[in-house]
Amino acid sequence: MIDVHCHLNFKRFADDYDEVIKRAYKAGVTTIINVGTKIDSSQKAVELAQKYDNLFAIVGAHPHHADKHELESDWLEQLEKLAKKPKVVAIGEIGMDYYRYQSNGIVDKKLQMEVFQQQIKLAHKLKLPLQIHNRHAGEDIINILLNHKSYLLNPPGMFHCFAGTFEVLKSALQMGFCIGFDGNITYKGVSPGETVALSELAKRISLDRIVIETDSPYLTPQPHRGSRNEPQYAILTGKFIAQIKDISFQELDRQTTENTKRMFRL
Ligand code: NI
């Protein structure tokens, strides 16, 4: 099992990331991919990847940090330097986010789009796939990707923590993207602002396009919801999806691992 998206580079793991990583490997997680959301956390992801075997990094500026207050004027140059480091497998998490967080309003959409497009072009230049963040912005993201089709690799990467409509899903699949699911697929009902349950989406996706992630420290799967998430729980999400797809956990593990290796050229 591979956790294709987590944040052991965040403060919440500062004191015990070493134990968390060892616990995950012991539980059967073979590979962990840490993701940056701005320059400092991307730098930290790169450092962690240098320290551990089977641990990789994804670097990028999250749409929520697209604001000029958070990104220095030379952020793109800084990001390019980081993206060229060993064991960086993609540019992410990048995309669009129209959800208003308690701590943060919605960053200007034009600014988000600009930062997203600059990073699509950087990924193209460095021949890296994309790891896309979408919250309530699926149609705009699809349009931007369609407008940048010639910049996409084959395969182009993945949508992280997928949510949205069947139409957005269909477009993402048609462009060749993989689809990532997290622990929130184990929650009952439809999350706020969405119209389709995640398990209904997962049923429509062929097994060769699904990848598993935790988004640790967030989105902890049942029965641990409410506590800090960590990569070892990728296995719980994998088991849940295997049940939805009516296949064995071994089959899901084998195929999602293969998908990740193909997509990130591991
Ligand atoms: Ni994340």
Residues whose N, C-alpha, C, O or C-beta is under 5 A from the ligand:
A	BS01	NI	D215
